Amino acid sequence: MTGNLQAIGFLLTWVLGWGIGGSLIDAGLINAGIYSLETGQLGTATTFVLWTVIWGGGGVWLYRYWTKSDAA
């Protein structure tokens, strides 16, 4: 049961980090004037895709790191 709880905790943490992180990056770029919501959604879409790739890659790496076998 502990393994299942750890997996659920990892998944919830990953999803929250993805959502909050992406929103903060997006808000920062809008606030800095990099792009505006009034001129279209290309900036938001680009931020979404890049953050998803970065955060997803980090999650896959972390999962593999934590679940690797210690057969040496």
N, C-alpha and C positions, 0 to 999 in steps of 0.2 A: 504494500500500500504506500509505503514511503516513496518509492520510485514514481508512482502515479502522481502523488502530490507534488513532487519535485518537477515533474513534466508539466503539470498544470500551472504551477507557479512560474516556471520559465516561460511558458507560452503567454500567460497573462502579462508578465513583465515585458516581454518582447513586443506585444501588441500595444501596450500603453506607451512604451518608449518610441515606437514607430509613429504613433498618432501624435503624441505630444511633441516629439522632436520635429516632425515634419511641419506641424502647425507653427512652432516657434521659428523655424527657418523661414517659412513662408511669410510670417508676420514681419520678421526682421528685414527681409528683402523688400517688402511692400513699404515699410516704414522708411527704409533707406532710399526709396525712390528708384530702385532697380527696375521695377515694373509696377503697373497699376491695375487694379481690378476693372477699371472703367475701359481699358484699352484691349480687353480680351483676356483669355485664360491661358495663353501660351506659357507665360511665366510660371503660373501655378502648376500646369501640367508638367513642365520641365522639372520643377522642384519635386513634385510627386514621384516622377519616374526615377530621378537620380537618388533621392533619399530612400526609395524602396530598394533599389539595387544595392546601395551602400549598407543600409540597415539589414537587409536580407542576407547579404554576404557575411556580415558580422555575426548574424544569428546562426548561419550554417557553420561557420568556423567554430563558434563557441560550442555548438552542439557536438560537432565532431571531436573537439578538444575534450569535452567532459565525458563523452561516451567511448573514447578510444580504449582499446584493450591494452593491458599492461604486459602483454606477452613479449618478453625480451630474452 
